[in-house]
């Protein structure tokens, strides 16, 4: 990614969205495990624990819905990537996990719409 003003704005907005979702998850009683979890298959924005489930959260922060909602941007390829990330996570932690995949849609005003079991 280049460092154009637009790219920097997107990166800053994305980080703000991730921090807002982390706060939301903690307030919902989840335990945060990892932020920006790196794997050979890509990155999971947030990994949390909710009771007996390991929750993989894709955060989509948008300044507008001009190009669709954040949740709509999580297509089949992104979903497949998250399935592989979950498998990798289980292998790295030596356990079979009960995985759940959620999507957090964040507006520029940091309003959160949360989709549990999104895919």
C-alpha positions in Angstrom: 0.0 0.0 0.0 1.4 3.4 -0.9 1.5 6.3 1.5 -0.9 8.6 -0.2 -3.1 10.8 2.1 -6.1 8.6 1.2 -4.3 5.4 2.1 -3.1 6.8 5.4 -6.6 7.9 6.1 -8.0 4.4 5.5 -5.3 2.9 7.7 -6.0 5.3 10.5 -9.8 4.8 10.2 -9.3 1.0 10.2 -7.2 1.0 13.4 -9.8 3.2 15.1 -12.5 0.8 14.1 -10.5 -2.2 15.4 -10.0 -0.5 18.8 -13.7 0.4 19.0 -14.6 -3.3 18.3 -12.1 -4.5 20.9 -13.8 -2.3 23.5 -17.2 -3.6 22.4 -16.1 -7.2 22.7 -14.6 -6.7 26.2 -17.9 -5.0 27.3 -19.7 -8.0 25.9 -17.8 -10.2 28.2 -15.4 -11.7 25.6 -11.7 -12.2 26.3 -9.4 -10.7 23.7 -6.7 -13.2 22.6 -5.0 -11.6 19.6 -5.2 -8.5 17.4 -3.9 -8.6 13.9 -3.0 -12.3 14.1 -0.6 -13.1 11.3 -0.6 -16.5 9.5 0.7 -17.8 6.1 -3.0 -17.4 4.9 -3.4 -13.8 5.9 -4.4 -11.8 9.0 -7.3 -12.1 11.4 -8.2 -8.7 12.7 -9.3 -9.9 16.1 -9.4 -13.3 17.8 -11.4 -13.5 21.1 -12.8 -16.1 23.4 -16.5 -16.2 24.1 -17.3 -19.0 26.6 -16.2 -22.2 24.8 -15.8 -20.6 21.3 -12.8 -19.1 19.7 -14.2 -16.1 17.8 -12.5 -14.8 14.6 -13.6 -11.3 13.9 -13.3 -9.5 10.6 -13.6 -5.7 11.2 -14.8 -3.6 8.3 -14.6 0.2 8.9 -16.2 2.4 6.3 -16.4 6.2 5.9 -19.5 5.7 3.8 -21.6 2.9 2.2 -21.0 4.3 -1.2 -19.4 1.0 -2.3 -21.6 -1.2 -0.1 -21.6 -2.0 3.6 -18.6 -3.4 5.4 -20.3 -6.8 6.0 -21.1 -7.1 2.2 -17.3 -6.8 1.6 -16.7 -10.1 3.3 -17.0 -12.4 0.3 -16.3 -16.0 -0.3 -12.5 -15.6 -0.7 -12.3 -13.7 2.6 -14.4 -16.4 4.3 -12.2 -19.2 3.0 -9.2 -17.3 4.2 -10.7 -17.1 7.7 -11.4 -20.8 7.7 -7.8 -21.5 6.9 -6.7 -19.1 9.6 -8.8 -20.9 12.2 -7.3 -24.3 11.2 -3.8 -22.8 11.5 -4.7 -21.3 14.9 -5.9 -24.7 16.1 -2.7 -26.4 14.9 -0.5 -23.7 16.4 -2.2 -24.0 19.8 -2.3 -27.8 19.7 -6.0 -28.1 20.2 -9.2 -28.7 18.3 -11.2 -25.5 18.5 -14.9 -24.6 18.4 -14.6 -21.7 15.9 -17.1 -18.9 15.2 -16.8 -16.3 12.5 -18.2 -12.8 13.2 -18.1 -9.6 11.3 -18.0 -6.1 12.9 -19.1 -3.3 10.7 -17.9 0.1 11.9 -19.0 3.5 10.7 -16.7 6.6 10.5 -18.6 7.8 13.7 -17.4 4.5 15.3 -21.0 3.1 15.5 -20.7 -0.7 15.5 -23.1 -3.2 13.9 -22.0 -6.7 15.0 -22.9 -9.9 13.1 -22.4 -13.0 15.2 -22.0 -16.3 13.2 -21.7 -14.1 10.0 -20.4 -17.1 8.0 
